[in-house]
Structure formats: C-alpha cells, structure tokens
Amino acid sequence: MKENHFAIHNDPNGHELWRSISGNFQRFPEIINEFVDDALSNFRATKPDQRRVEIRLRQWEEFVDVSVVDTGTGIRDIHAALTLGNRSGGETNLNEHGMGLKHALASACEDGSWSIQSRTPEDNTQDRHLVVRGPYRLGDDPMTGYYLPGRGVLLGPTGTAVSFTCTHDFFATLRPAGDRTDKPFEVLVDILLEELGYTYAPILGNGEMEMAVVVGDHVYPVEPIFPTWDPNCFKETPPTVLDLGGGPVTVNCCWGLIRADKDNHIYYRGNMESSGVEIRCNGRVMERGLDKRIWIKQPHPSRNHFLAVVELTAEEPGAFPPTRPTKTGFRDGDPRLEKLFAWLRANVAPASPQESVEKRLTRALEKRKRAEPDVMRTALEENTYCSLNLKVKMDLFVSRGDQTEVYESKKGPSKALDLYQLRMYWDGCAVDGRPLSRGILVARNHPREVQNLVSALNDSYRDPTGQPYHLSLLTWEEVGIDPKAV
C-alpha cells in the first residue's frame, strides 16, 4: 500500500494555550516572586544605580489590581519575553525556564486583564515607553505592542511594570496552608510582606535590592525575615566549594534549633510546617521542609524547632540543581541535587529536640526563685500524690522554711483547665501530708473567666484535709521573665 503523507495541523490556539498553563501556580506569592525574580535578574546583569521593586495593590469590589514595578533597564526583546520557552532574553539563573512571566500572568488572570509597560535606555532617549496588553494571542491574530510618550507608571527613567487584576479569592491564597478563615485585606498585605521578606531575606539584608508594598498612600518597606537561633545549639560549616556536576558551587550551611517567632504568620514559628531544611540559590529560597528527602525521616513534633539553612552561591546557572518550572522546588532525582543531599547527610546532624517553651519558662522561674534569700529548696517536676502511688509531676515546687508554694506554668493565656491542674497539685500535696501555703498559675495573661474561677475556688471550696485554697494568678512579666527572651 502506498504511503499517504499529510501535514499535522498543530499550531496552538493562543487562548486555549493560555488557559492550559494557568494552573501552574497555586498561591498568589508564587506569582509575585516570578516578577520579582525577573527584576532581580536584570539588576544582577545590568547593575543599575537604583535597584527597587514596588508591589502596588488596589482592592475594589471582589478584585485586586496588582502592579509589580521595577527600576531595571527594561525589556529589550519583548518578542522573546512573550514567547513560551524562549530563554534568549534570560540574564541569570533566575530566568532558567523561559516560562515564568507567561505562567505567572496566566495563573493570575485567565481572562487577559494584564499589561506590560517597559522602558529601556534607548526608549528613555526618545522619551517613550512600550505597552503590551492581554489577552495572549498566537498565529494569524498576534498581540500588538505600541509606544506611548513619557514614563507611564514607571518609577524612574527605565524599568518594567507588570500589571494584572486577580480575584480577591486568589489574593487570599496568601493565607497559610490549610487556613480557610476570612482575613481582612490588611492582614493579607502583612502576610505578603512576610512572604517577600522570607523569600529574598539575604538579598534584602545585604542591600542588593530594596522592596516595598504600596497600598494607596501607604508604603510598607519589605524587611528581611531571618530565624532566631538558640545560641546553645547552633553550628555551621566553613564555606565549601563543591562541583555538583555543572561547575563550582560554594556551600554555606548553618543549622540548629530556633526560637519560635509567633509574630510571624508562616515562617520560623517552631512548628512542623516551618521546620526542616531550606535551600537558597544566590540568596533566593528555592525549597524548604526537606527533612524526609534528605534523612528519610518523617516530620515529627520533636523536631519542630530544628532548622538547617543551606546557601548555594555560583556564577554559572548550570552549577545549581535544576528547579521546577514554577521555581517552587527542585526536580526530584537530578544528580546534582542528590550529590548535595549526600554532602548534607555527611556533614549535618539534625539537632536534638528542644525543650518546650513552657519547660524553658519554668526553668527560668526556678532559677529566679532559687536566688531569693529565704528560699530553702526548689524542685522541677517533683512528684505529688505519692501516698496513692500516682506520681503526678508538679511544674515547680518551692519551700521557704514553714511556707511552701507550687507553680503551674503556661506559655500562652491561661485556661480554666490550668487552674484545675494547679488544684490537683494542691490536693496531692495535702494528701501526702505536706500542705501548701500558696498555689500560683503563671501565664501570659488571664482571661476574665479564669479570674472568676480562682475567686470561686478560694472562697467556696476546700482541699481533702478541709483547708481552704490560696490560689493566685501572675503573668510572666510580674515574675520578672520576658517570654520572648527564653
């Protein structure tokens, strides 16, 4: 049978292609990072005098207008910039895939409500700026670019502005994973500041780039977000040059236990979500939470305060392990990544579990009590109900000659259950034949219901020996301890 050859018509439809790549980014900050990456890449390649990025936000009805504006040298080849997979305009490893700008815009707004303004040094001499607007098109009905006089919305004589409109629901993906509570716009902006401060922390910290979020007349500088290390268990390796398979890479690694920062929304909170290993390439975080992939250990609450920060620095883009197209992690199975993991297994030993915050607070309280002149003895986690062989452990027992005290410690606000725990200590000591003079619940603060309950227990109830309770409430500040410093 004679072969019958025919052409395959597979030119993509621009609108359908745009929709097909629109689901690559799951969260709003991942999209913003792509535009910031493009600006940072340009800063590093061209070294402009001013290196600033502004994220401008305007909320209206159920939508949010977003513009990411930089002071770089503009887009020299708009054709390459808007061609899927084209890397000819890439300036550093941050332009690794040639997909980021298009993926990010498609994920932010499928309907084409986006625009790009750009002004190069050549445009500056002619006092004009380039404008391209969505929707994305291919083939016989191409997009068109045009020039307008002046700077447009740009910050300086050159730069780029990427603007789009997204739904408020998509903007709200700034919330921590699993959090579905409604949050005011101002809180979401605060989370965006944290996301940017974390992702680019060393870059912001060393002044390589400055960033701000602008809402109306309010300008919020983006500050770098760093962990607070426990100095008693902090370790680091000297800078080490490795060849992972694509050229020399300098590896700086530090690890240990961190102090939980509860003021943050997502990062360095001393929980399972924010613990583990984070890897940065030339300052930009690429992946975090890598414990299982490196040490083949499931995440466990006992390791919530463990953190390792791995900083990779290289001149050649191919020296780094390759990332996913969204730059939200590395590609599994790559030999360069596996070689890095092998080096980490050989040189980094995960730190031992840290004492809980409450135990550290109680230990600090015991130290203060022990230093008081009339105190004869202090004991942490001493047993009570010994006569009934129950061996309930009290947080802190203090003896002052003929006076005895017991303490229950809570890092956060007190609850009614905490008072009943303190009452149990009292009853145990009474049963054991060593009656207490005072029981103290120490917490960050005491809600009104707890204050009412302690009054009721003292006024209306008796211990197993018929004696009244003498329970009281104190805060950590009142006992001379700063919880954030422990």
Secondary structure as GFF3:
##gff-version 3
##sequence-region A 1 486
A	DSSP	alpha_helix	14	20	.	.	.	ID=ss1
A	DSSP	alpha_helix	28	46	.	.	.	ID=ss2
A	DSSP	beta_strand	52	60	.	.	.	ID=ss3
A	DSSP	beta_strand	63	70	.	.	.	ID=ss4
A	DSSP	alpha_helix	78	81	.	.	.	ID=ss5
A	DSSP	three_ten_helix	93	95	.	.	.	ID=ss6
A	DSSP	alpha_helix	100	108	.	.	.	ID=ss7
A	DSSP	beta_strand	114	119	.	.	.	ID=ss8
A	DSSP	alpha_helix	121	125	.	.	.	ID=ss9
A	DSSP	beta_strand	128	133	.	.	.	ID=ss10
A	DSSP	beta_strand	145	149	.	.	.	ID=ss11
A	DSSP	beta_strand	159	167	.	.	.	ID=ss12
A	DSSP	alpha_helix	168	171	.	.	.	ID=ss13
A	DSSP	three_ten_helix	172	174	.	.	.	ID=ss14
A	DSSP	alpha_helix	185	199	.	.	.	ID=ss15
A	DSSP	alpha_helix	201	205	.	.	.	ID=ss16
A	DSSP	beta_strand	210	215	.	.	.	ID=ss17
A	DSSP	beta_strand	218	221	.	.	.	ID=ss18
A	DSSP	beta_strand	228	236	.	.	.	ID=ss19
A	DSSP	beta_strand	240	243	.	.	.	ID=ss20
A	DSSP	beta_strand	248	259	.	.	.	ID=ss21
A	DSSP	beta_strand	276	281	.	.	.	ID=ss22
A	DSSP	beta_strand	284	287	.	.	.	ID=ss23
A	DSSP	alpha_helix	291	295	.	.	.	ID=ss24
A	DSSP	three_ten_helix	301	303	.	.	.	ID=ss25
A	DSSP	beta_strand	306	313	.	.	.	ID=ss26
A	DSSP	three_ten_helix	317	319	.	.	.	ID=ss27
A	DSSP	alpha_helix	335	347	.	.	.	ID=ss28
A	DSSP	alpha_helix	357	371	.	.	.	ID=ss29
A	DSSP	beta_strand	377	380	.	.	.	ID=ss30
A	DSSP	beta_strand	383	384	.	.	.	ID=ss31
A	DSSP	three_ten_helix	386	388	.	.	.	ID=ss32
A	DSSP	beta_strand	392	393	.	.	.	ID=ss33
A	DSSP	beta_strand	396	400	.	.	.	ID=ss34
A	DSSP	beta_strand	403	409	.	.	.	ID=ss35
A	DSSP	alpha_helix	416	431	.	.	.	ID=ss36
A	DSSP	beta_strand	438	443	.	.	.	ID=ss37
A	DSSP	alpha_helix	448	460	.	.	.	ID=ss38
A	DSSP	beta_strand	471	475	.	.	.	ID=ss39
A	DSSP	three_ten_helix	483	485	.	.	.	ID=ss40
###
